[in-house]
Amino acid sequence: MKKSWIFSSIILFTTTVFFIIYSCKKTETKVNFGGETCDCCNSFGGKTIKIINGDSLIIYSAFTPNNIAFCDSNTFSPNKYGDTILVYRNCKPNNDSVYNDNLNNAYIFGGLEQFEGNDLRIKSLKDSTLIDMYFNYQIHYYGYYYYGRLFTGMRIDTTIYGHERQRQLESGKYQFILQLYNSRNIHDKTTRIDSISGYFCIIRNKDFVNKGCIGKDPYDPLIKE
């Protein structure tokens, strides 16, 4: 009897694991976007509202940055004087650039203007590599938003020749660490109000599987709530 119960439990566990893996793989896209095989936002919800010192902070789970339209080669031809001039450009278009609608094109926190003293760090989910960091992110002045430098899904790195370049981060899940302070100028333990960490998704095209995600701007065709 005991052996039969153990055998039945093993069969049930194996069947459940197989069903989960199969369900995930049914929604997997041909390209491995950030290692995701299931819906991007299904594990942490559409948005989170935190009440801090009586003020609401809305944490959205996704945004859809604009994509760079690029050319990968130039074609040159000599003119009648023997000089080399640019005749036309043979462009390899970025197909994702058709989604540049300026909806949710930067990662924004709802109500962050109430916490003008803050630090924001963006990290990769895979190895916690720091992608970018910001001092007093998304500041609010006299009834107007002064955004300054926002996270737009890009990473700045340096080539082997010492030149800076911007590269698009692929669709997928990323980590944020947001620390709030009661001072815009002094950011240390004595002025820290709260520390919040969580996840969000970058979505660049319709091929990236996502469900249950919510961005700040409604009616975004790339976000499938």
C-alpha positions in Angstrom: 0.0 0.0 0.0 2.8 2.4 1.0 4.8 1.6 -2.2 1.6 2.2 -4.3 1.1 5.6 -2.7 4.7 6.6 -3.3 4.5 5.4 -6.9 1.3 7.4 -7.5 2.8 10.5 -6.0 5.8 10.3 -8.3 3.6 9.9 -11.3 1.5 12.9 -10.2 4.6 15.1 -9.6 6.1 14.1 -13.0 2.9 14.8 -14.8 2.6 18.2 -13.2 6.1 19.2 -14.0 5.7 18.0 -17.6 2.4 20.1 -17.9 4.1 23.2 -16.7 7.1 22.9 -19.0 4.8 22.1 -21.9 2.5 25.0 -21.2 5.5 27.4 -21.1 7.0 26.1 -24.2 3.8 26.5 -26.1 4.1 30.3 -25.6 7.8 30.4 -26.2 8.9 32.5 -29.1 11.6 31.5 -31.6 14.0 34.0 -30.2 15.1 33.6 -26.6 14.2 37.0 -25.2 16.0 37.4 -21.9 15.6 33.7 -21.1 11.8 34.0 -20.7 9.8 31.0 -21.7 6.5 32.0 -20.1 4.5 35.3 -19.9 6.8 38.0 -18.7 4.6 39.6 -16.0 2.8 36.6 -14.7 5.0 36.2 -11.7 4.8 39.7 -10.2 1.5 41.2 -11.4 0.5 44.2 -13.5 1.3 47.0 -11.1 2.1 47.5 -7.5 0.9 50.4 -5.3 2.9 51.1 -2.2 1.9 53.6 0.5 4.9 55.5 1.9 4.4 58.1 4.5 0.8 58.5 3.3 1.8 59.0 -0.4 1.1 56.5 -3.1 3.9 55.1 -5.4 2.8 53.1 -8.4 5.3 50.6 -9.8 4.4 49.5 -13.3 5.5 46.2 -14.6 6.4 47.0 -18.2 7.4 49.6 -20.8 7.9 49.7 -24.5 11.0 51.7 -25.5 11.5 53.1 -29.0 13.7 51.1 -31.2 16.6 52.5 -33.2 16.2 52.5 -37.0 19.7 51.8 -38.3 21.7 51.2 -41.5 24.4 48.5 -41.5 26.3 49.6 -44.6 26.9 52.4 -47.0 27.5 52.1 -50.8 30.0 54.5 -52.4 30.7 55.3 -56.0 33.4 57.6 -57.6 32.0 60.7 -59.3 33.3 62.0 -62.6 36.2 63.9 -60.9 37.5 60.6 -59.4 36.4 61.5 -55.8 34.4 59.1 -53.7 31.0 60.3 -52.8 28.0 58.8 -51.1 25.4 57.9 -53.8 22.9 56.0 -51.7 22.6 54.0 -48.6 22.0 50.3 -48.6 20.1 50.1 -45.3 19.2 47.0 -43.3 16.1 48.3 -41.4 15.3 47.5 -37.8 11.9 45.9 -38.1 11.1 46.8 -34.5 11.3 50.5 -35.4 7.7 50.3 -36.6 6.6 50.3 -33.0 8.0 53.7 -32.2 4.8 55.3 -31.1 6.2 57.2 -28.0 3.8 55.3 -25.7 5.6 54.0 -22.6 8.9 54.7 -24.2 10.7 55.2 -20.8 10.4 53.6 -17.4 8.3 55.8 -15.2 7.0 55.4 -11.6 3.6 56.9 -10.8 3.8 59.4 -8.0 7.6 59.5 -7.8 7.5 63.3 -7.9 6.5 63.1 -4.2 9.9 61.6 -3.5 12.4 63.9 -5.2 15.3 62.5 -3.3 15.9 59.1 -4.7 18.4 56.7 -6.3 17.4 54.2 -9.0 19.5 51.2 -10.1 18.7 49.0 -13.1 20.2 45.5 -13.1 20.1 42.5 -15.3 18.1 39.6 -13.9 20.5 36.9 -15.0 23.7 37.9 -13.2 22.7 41.2 -11.3 25.0 43.2 -13.5 24.5 47.0 -13.1 23.1 48.4 -16.3 22.6 52.0 -15.2 22.0 54.2 -12.2 20.3 57.5 -11.7 20.4 60.2 -9.0 17.0 61.9 -8.3 15.1 60.1 -11.0 12.0 61.7 -12.5 12.1 65.0 -10.6 9.0 67.2 -10.4 9.3 71.0 -10.4 6.5 73.6 -9.7 3.8 71.6 -11.3 5.8 70.4 -14.3 7.8 67.2 -14.8 11.5 67.6 -15.3 12.5 64.2 -16.4 16.2 64.7 -17.2 17.9 61.4 -18.2 15.4 58.5 -18.1 15.9 54.8 -18.6 14.8 54.1 -22.2 16.0 50.5 -22.5 19.5 51.4 -23.6 22.9 50.5 -22.2 26.0 52.7 -22.7 29.3 50.8 -23.0 32.7 51.3 -24.5 34.2 49.7 -27.6 37.7 48.3 -27.7 38.8 51.6 -29.3 37.5 53.6 -26.3 34.4 55.0 -28.0 31.1 55.1 -26.2 28.1 53.5 -27.8 24.5 52.9 -27.0 23.0 49.4 -27.4 19.4 48.3 -27.1 18.6 46.0 -24.3 16.6 43.0 -25.5 13.0 42.3 -24.5 12.9 40.5 -21.2 12.7 40.9 -17.4 14.9 43.3 -15.5 15.4 44.3 -11.9 15.2 47.7 -10.3 16.3 49.0 -6.9 14.7 52.3 -5.9 15.8 54.0 -2.7 13.9 57.0 -1.4 15.3 59.8 0.8 13.8 62.9 2.5 16.6 65.0 1.1 17.5 65.7 -2.6 21.1 66.4 -1.8 22.0 63.9 1.0 21.5 60.3 0.2 22.6 58.1 3.0 21.2 55.9 5.8 20.3 58.9 7.9 17.9 60.4 5.2 16.6 57.2 3.7 12.9 56.7 3.9 12.5 53.3 2.1 14.2 50.9 -0.2 12.1 49.1 -2.8 13.2 46.4 -5.3 11.3 44.6 -7.9 11.1 43.6 -11.6 9.7 45.0 -14.9 9.7 43.9 -18.5 11.1 45.6 -21.6 8.8 44.8 -24.6 10.0 45.8 -28.0 7.7 43.9 -30.4 4.6 41.8 -30.7 6.6 38.6 -30.8 7.6 38.9 -27.2 5.3 36.9 -25.0 3.7 39.0 -22.3 0.4 38.9 -20.4 -0.8 40.8 -17.4 1.7 43.6 -17.9 0.7 47.2 -17.3 2.5 50.4 -18.4 1.9 54.0 -17.4 0.3 54.9 -20.7 -2.9 53.0 -21.4 -3.8 51.5 -24.8 -0.3 50.5 -25.7 -0.6 47.8 -28.5 2.5 46.0 -27.3 1.3 45.5 -23.7 -1.2 42.7 -23.4 -2.9 43.2 -20.1 
